[in-house]
């Protein structure tokens, strides 16, 4: 007999878990189908692992504090790797367990196996253990199967020393040298993490600057921090071929240079996990990378079938995927609760140093024809940063010079991904730069940098004027 549900979610990553919980919270009968042994999707097994590696690398090596105290922790390199891997496994396990508990708390049925979508919104689940197939019938199917690393043709990923963004986290021994190919968030995170672990790192980026979605000035600061720490950054450089000869791994750049690293990581974007779901038979459109096309309500081109998270493409952030899942569930099931995804979304990169942004960059403000000023406060002048020895980076504000309204916040430095949310709150309420002038920040704190960036904005607007205190009215 068919098992009947109001919604069947395929995938237990951030989008799937939160969509299921949202629907169950409002009394809907929900099932989640997942074939992976570890729940949580790419966030738990990849993104969280990378962030755990970052924190472990900083703690175990004292990387950011060496210049302050004159030395770091003197652990054997293999001991560092062993402890880093153990910590990453612990964190991944705890995050996965949290997903299991959340589904159970909401009374959601967890069905282990691979899903195949059939007509009339049925889902056949095939178990890997040989158990009989289960047929789930539902009013709504939500596809949240996530994504995986894209493998460009001609790259020998079967070589144990050629890694993608997922196999890179399985490092089991120290590296002397590493080439990371790519200029996006994942590439910058891995390059800086392995640099902290003592590898000689070369970052090869085809673009004109790293992290092109960032404010251009902040992008330059990130590159300068990398280079000051010993990383070699090759901009406007592509990799023409990756081969192996008797001397080992060889990466041929399009500038004629041959790089000879011990290992290489290629971060070339991602593709949607949509094969074998039976989407084409149901009229669900996908693009050339297997990502599902959806409308503003996350409905696909087939009635009753929705999709959310990495499988629908950029921005492919766990935070946004969660919100997409919630909005999709509410839209699909007629729940009058959450109708849209937050349009003012922060973006964080967990490199060393971190960087984060929310709102408009200078380039975007210019493209919109806005008249604006910028204000900067450098952590080199911040008392808490001086105490902590984390003086790299800055807080940069973009402000409309006609009405002093905050347009964007851009941060490079330790805790950037935490600090950015103060600016996000002001953007949500349409606040002005005067909020930061009027507010009192504890000293010493990194947050105090907001005030001095705001003063820099006022100076750029031809001096002080009476404060316009935002009272949230």
Steps between C-alpha positions, in 0.01 A plus 500: 500500500605859439612700800321835489661832598424867456857560389796279412840666515788343308822589678585573864735794451429855624216565253334161546524488877362852553224455242388179667510655847305805382224285352486265799485796740169593336360149537586352160601137462849500356759245389866566422685263266878486533749245364814633672600345831580844643213747504548872449607513137798700381472731800578223748744292299678776309434860607496437874800269464698773325412752770598252770830445318555875499446541873707192582785618276507840666491353850751222442756715318451844655515632142346842558682564827856406405594858420361613836669251731797410283415132473216255440419160642777253422301187419622232263336563158339155493360557849342824377334318207376216722344737752355719226332200336368375834350840577338522156348153544363596844339819372352330194357225718339744741346703217361187335357379829332837547317448169384154605368636830324792331315270260400269784387793716260610226367149438644485149542157340861438395517256208844365412570435133514653153195676364353481151207726415202348325169625358234661716759611757609156610850426625655155486774445758758229434699384800871424481452210743277294272174579677189518281435830323268743675243701306418840648200696376480870570338829411835677469853389417788724602836422341791603721771264381780757509806506279848357456829634361516555125777306328622683189575264211860400458591531868619165648299493820577129525855601592524486884685833503238687294222602736166677481332702772369186673796263477727781623353471848625140525864602530676240715860624500686833492572660165814685402346672197153557358344672201138614534322585175214748527428844638168445676410444863590130514837551332595787732392305807703191414804699389518696825423200723778287350735798511433518875585130518844573359466421130662711231181613321450644152152629416428507126204713395377558146324821606641847538449492877412256774142473625351715222165530677667701777560873503811548284696673777426218742598245240837672471541497879436124511760438228750723681444310827555169321822623342628651824457158662713336232245383245577541130197638313494470120218714356371486142657158470329183387602137520539349154579144605549279803725200442733263681847398390796331666569817698148509642200727453526777241260792446558687176369858512383690194800727552743218438599446863514148642405461866620194690294469818465195720122529461251719313147609592271608217197699616307532175145554621226244557233300317154403619428149627208433270594193296292185552210695654289464184454875459490516121212252486299731726579820312737648757748727320868509595798696367827367358635440849200306621355788702122520516317804363248645746277807528484749787304248709754224425254304289655313211357475150293200616186546714538402864878462480718757675875534547725697734860530611821436306309294242343822364838672466658818643546638754530144640538619859372281784335805659310584180420134429326472837285802422423373150382171648272675748353728234450206261316297767273790590424578137439139401273419794317832528652586839457875563830551678814553292452639151839627384870445552678790668625730219777641724710189539849507650781311332793365699829342396679299770850561374789625714418784546123475470304735277131582486262736328137604493324755282651689208863521397644822361476351153132418544421844641669658199308277260174613660592865457512567875702780652695351786800528728703233676651487844773267626627397840806276499545234765860618533348795691252291703582434866346151517679395183826627645444299819416186302772546240248487214568838343458401134200640319237769527135597528373692198161671475330614180256785574260700285631857523158654429321362805779321695323165456721195541539312171759231572742357755827328408735344753835325478647367824451259786130454592387677181221244455365591845549876476315532168163433660503835683510671164235263365259606776545869415442426131178313583360801680612747234730663754757770447866522586393705802405179679867410536591854607231507768543143629737420785726201439693322774873571492707307421290323237530435130149645461633842594651516151151575368498836680826617348403384154182707548700807603711451188179509296390825666836657425459398136162677502665834588499480878255440787133587496232447768446130569194333352434237764313195370230399749341226292181698453 
